[in-house]
C-alpha cells in the first residue's frame, strides 16, 4: 500500500458511512437468521483499492455496534468475519465467483458460531442460513456490480490510490 493521504482518509470515511447507512436502511434484513445484508456488496471495493479494507472494517464495526441486537459482541465478531473475508478476497481475488464467496464462508463460521452460542441453538443450521443469505447478496448483487464497475473507467480512476 502506498502512503495514506487526505483523499484516502476521506474515501475510507465515505465507505464506512455508506456501509452504516446501508445497514440502517436495510436493518430488517441485516440481523435475522437469514441475513441478506445488502451493505456487504461494498466488500467488492477491495478489488479496486485494497485501502477499502479500512473503511469496510470500520463500517462493519460501527453498524454492528449501533444496530445489532448482540451489540459489542457482534461488533467484535462481525468485524472479525469481515476482516477474514477481506484478507481472503485480497489474497485469492480470482476467480471472482470464488472470491465473492469468502464473506459467506467467514460469516457462516464466525457469525453462525456467535449466534449459536448466544442463543444456545445448533451451529450447523444457523451457519448454513448465514452462508445462504451472504452468498445470495455477494453472488446475485456483488458480482454483477463488480463486473459493471470494472468496465467503468471513471469509477476505476476515482478508486485509484495515487
VOGURO-658672 format. One record per residue (C-alpha): residue in three letters; y, z, x. Coordinates in steps of 0.05 Angstrom, whole numbers, plus 32768, in hexadecimal, padded with zeros to 4 digits. Each point is the difference from the previous one (the first is absolute). Layout:
% residues N
resn  yy  zz  xx
ALA  Y  Z  X
...
//
This chain:
% residues 162
resn  yy  zz  xx
UNK  8000  8000  8000
UNK  8045  7FF1  8017
UNK  8038  8032  7FFD
UNK  8013  8020  7FBE
UNK  8047  7FEA  7FEE
UNK  802D  800C  7FC4
UNK  7FE4  7FC3  7FDC
UNK  7FBA  801E  8007
UNK  8017  8043  7FE6
UNK  8021  7FDF  7FC3
UNK  7FC3  7FD4  7FF3
UNK  7FCF  803B  8004
UNK  802D  8029  7FD2
UNK  8000  7FC7  7FCE
UNK  7FB5  7FF8  8004
UNK  7FF5  804A  7FF5
UNK  8031  7FFF  7FC5
UNK  7FDE  7FC4  7FE1
UNK  7FBD  8022  8005
UNK  8019  8040  7FDE
UNK  8023  7FD8  7FC9
UNK  7FC2  7FD7  7FF2
UNK  7FD5  803F  7FFC
UNK  8034  801F  7FD1
UNK  8004  7FC3  7FD3
UNK  7FB4  7FF8  7FFD
UNK  7FF1  804B  8004
UNK  7FD2  7FFB  7FC4
UNK  7FD3  7FD2  8029
UNK  8007  8023  8043
UNK  7FDD  8042  7FF9
UNK  7FC6  7FF8  7FCF
UNK  7FB6  7FFD  800F
UNK  8006  7FB4  8004
UNK  8040  7FF8  8028
UNK  8024  7FBE  7FFD
UNK  8038  8014  802F
UNK  802C  7FC2  7FFE
UNK  802A  801A  803B
UNK  7FC3  7FF4  802D
UNK  800F  7FB6  8001
UNK  8038  8012  8030
UNK  7FCA  800F  8034
UNK  7FFD  7FB5  800E
UNK  8044  8007  8022
UNK  7FDC  801A  803D
UNK  7FE6  7FB9  800B
UNK  8047  7FE8  8009
UNK  801C  803A  8028
UNK  7FD7  8039  801C
UNK  803D  802D  7FFC
UNK  7FF6  7FFF  7FB4
UNK  7FCB  8034  800F
UNK  8038  8034  8003
UNK  8021  7FF0  7FBD
UNK  7FBD  7FFB  7FDD
UNK  7FE8  8042  801C
UNK  8040  8024  7FED
UNK  8000  7FE0  7FBB
UNK  7FB9  8015  7FF3
UNK  800E  8048  8015
UNK  803F  8005  7FD5
UNK  7FE1  7FDF  7FC2
UNK  7FC3  802D  8003
UNK  8027  803F  800E
UNK  8032  7FF2  7FC8
UNK  7FD2  7FE4  7FCA
UNK  7FB7  8010  800B
UNK  7FE0  8037  7FD7
UNK  7FE0  8016  8042
UNK  8044  8007  8022
UNK  7FFF  8010  804A
UNK  7FB5  7FF8  8005
UNK  8006  7FB8  7FE8
UNK  803D  7FF5  802B
UNK  7FD8  8013  803E
UNK  7FBD  7FDF  7FEE
UNK  801E  7FC3  7FDE
UNK  802B  7FF4  803C
UNK  7FC3  8008  802D
UNK  7FDC  7FCB  7FD7
UNK  803C  7FD1  8007
UNK  8005  800B  804B
UNK  7FB5  7FF1  8008
UNK  8007  7FC1  7FD5
UNK  803E  7FE7  8025
UNK  7FE1  800B  8045
UNK  7FC2  7FD9  7FEA
UNK  802B  7FC9  7FE2
UNK  8026  7FF9  8041
UNK  7FC1  8000  802B
UNK  7FD7  7FD2  7FD4
UNK  8032  7FD3  7FDE
UNK  7FD0  7FC6  7FF6
UNK  7FE1  7FEC  7FD3
UNK  8036  8016  7FCF
UNK  7FCE  800D  7FC8
UNK  7FDE  8035  802C
UNK  8041  801C  801A
UNK  801D  800C  7FBA
UNK  7FC1  8027  7FEE
UNK  800D  8035  8035
UNK  8030  8027  7FD1
UNK  7FCA  7FFF  7FCB
UNK  7FCC  801B  8031
UNK  802C  8036  801F
UNK  801A  8017  7FBC
UNK  7FBA  8001  7FE2
UNK  7FE9  802F  8037
UNK  803D  802C  800B
UNK  801C  8002  7FB9
UNK  7FBB  8000  7FE1
UNK  7FEE  803D  802A
UNK  8042  8022  7FEF
UNK  7FF9  7FF6  7FB5
UNK  7FB6  8013  8003
UNK  800E  8041  8024
UNK  803F  8012  7FD8
UNK  7FDF  7FF3  7FBC
UNK  7FB9  8014  8015
UNK  7FE3  7FBE  7FE8
UNK  7FCE  7FD1  8022
UNK  801C  7FD8  803A
UNK  7FDC  7FBC  7FF9
UNK  8019  7FEE  7FB9
UNK  8048  8013  800F
UNK  7FFF  7FDC  8043
UNK  7FE6  7FC1  7FDE
UNK  8037  8003  7FCB
UNK  8036  800A  8035
UNK  7FE3  7FC7  8028
UNK  7FFF  7FD3  7FC3
UNK  8048  800D  7FED
UNK  801A  7FF7  8046
UNK  7FD6  7FC2  800C
UNK  801B  7FE0  7FC0
UNK  8048  800D  8015
UNK  7FF7  7FE8  8047
UNK  7FD6  7FC2  7FF1
UNK  801D  7FE9  7FBD
UNK  8049  8010  8011
UNK  8006  800D  804B
UNK  7FDA  7FC4  801B
UNK  8025  7FCB  7FD6
UNK  8043  8022  8010
UNK  7FEE  7FFF  804A
UNK  7FF0  7FB5  7FFE
UNK  8040  7FF2  7FDA
UNK  802C  8028  8030
UNK  7FDC  7FE3  803D
UNK  8018  7FBA  7FEB
UNK  8048  8019  7FF6
UNK  8026  7FF6  8041
UNK  803D  8028  7FE7
UNK  7FD5  803C  7FF2
UNK  7FDC  7FFC  8043
UNK  8043  7FFA  8024
UNK  801A  803D  7FDB
UNK  7FC2  8029  8013
UNK  8001  7FEB  8049
UNK  800F  8038  8031
UNK  8034  7FE9  8032
//
